[in-house]
Amino acid sequence: MLSAEAIEKIEYELSKYPKDRRQAAVMSALRIVQMERGWLSKESISEVAKYLRIPEIAALEVATFYNMYDLEPVGEHKITICTNISCMLRGSDEIVEHLQHKLGVGFNEVTADGKFCLKEGECMGCCGGAPLLHVNNSQMHEFLTTEKVDALINELNKG
């Protein structure tokens, strides 16, 4: 069941669209529920569809199309590294190798303590800052070096 806080936020998103276009808020509603629960289970997607009064398949199509939605549990800190050509040419492969070694996980794996999940990402639209990564789809870190990555992991471990 959607929380009162999630419903309030979804209602705010719905207010941006004509009343007969509730499906327009599906991406926002999925994001809101994912932020609250950490990931989107099939039940969560179904709840969003029911609340928006849209077919369940319509919400599922969105959730499975975009890689910003997590359909399996992820760590407390989801680290998504851009591995497209621009980032690769500027050293993302070294950053990936360093992170995998430091965290002891590969892509789509969660550390034993549940703190970190490593994901491979497509272009994030900031090739000028390559190599780069996102933390929890909300914080971008550019011009990465192994030293910057170590500092970031240490900071995330403290919080």
Residue pairs with C-beta under 8 A, 6 or more apart in sequence:
1 47
2 10
2 33
2 47
2 48
2 51
3 36
5 36
6 32
6 33
6 36
7 51
9 32
10 25
10 28
10 29
10 32
10 48
10 51
10 52
13 25
13 28
13 29
13 32
14 22
14 25
14 52
16 24
16 25
17 24
17 25
22 52
22 53
22 54
23 52
23 54
23 58
25 52
26 48
26 49
26 52
26 54
26 58
26 59
26 62
27 62
27 66
29 48
29 51
29 52
29 59
30 40
30 45
30 48
30 59
30 62
30 63
30 69
31 68
31 69
33 40
33 44
33 47
33 48
34 40
34 44
34 69
34 70
37 44
38 70
38 73
38 74
39 70
39 71
39 72
39 73
39 74
40 63
40 69
40 70
40 71
41 71
42 60
45 56
45 59
45 60
45 63
46 56
46 59
48 59
49 55
49 56
49 58
49 59
49 60
50 56
52 59
62 69
63 69
63 71
64 71
67 119
67 121
67 122
68 137
70 78
73 110
74 110
74 117
74 119
75 110
75 111
75 114
75 115
75 116
75 117
76 114
76 115
76 116
77 115
77 116
77 117
77 135
77 136
77 156
78 116
78 117
78 119
78 134
78 135
78 136
78 137
79 99
79 116
79 117
79 118
79 119
79 133
79 134
79 135
80 119
80 120
80 121
80 133
80 134
80 135
80 137
81 87
81 92
81 95
81 96
81 99
81 118
81 119
81 120
81 121
81 131
81 132
81 133
82 92
82 121
82 122
82 123
82 124
82 130
82 131
82 132
82 133
83 92
83 93
83 96
83 120
83 121
84 122
84 123
86 123
86 127
86 130
87 127
87 130
87 131
87 132
88 131
89 130
90 130
90 131
91 130
91 131
91 144
92 130
92 131
92 132
92 144
94 146
95 131
95 133
95 144
95 146
95 149
96 120
98 146
98 149
99 118
99 149
99 153
100 106
100 118
102 149
102 150
102 153
103 111
103 116
103 118
103 153
104 111
104 112
105 111
105 116
105 117
105 118
106 118
107 118
107 119
107 120
108 117
108 118
108 119
108 120
109 117
109 118
110 116
110 117
111 117
115 156
115 157
116 153
116 156
121 133
121 134
124 132
124 134
124 140
126 132
126 140
126 142
129 140
129 142
129 143
130 142
130 143
131 143
131 144
132 140
132 141
132 142
132 143
132 144
133 140
133 141
133 144
134 140
134 141
135 141
135 152
135 156
141 148
141 152
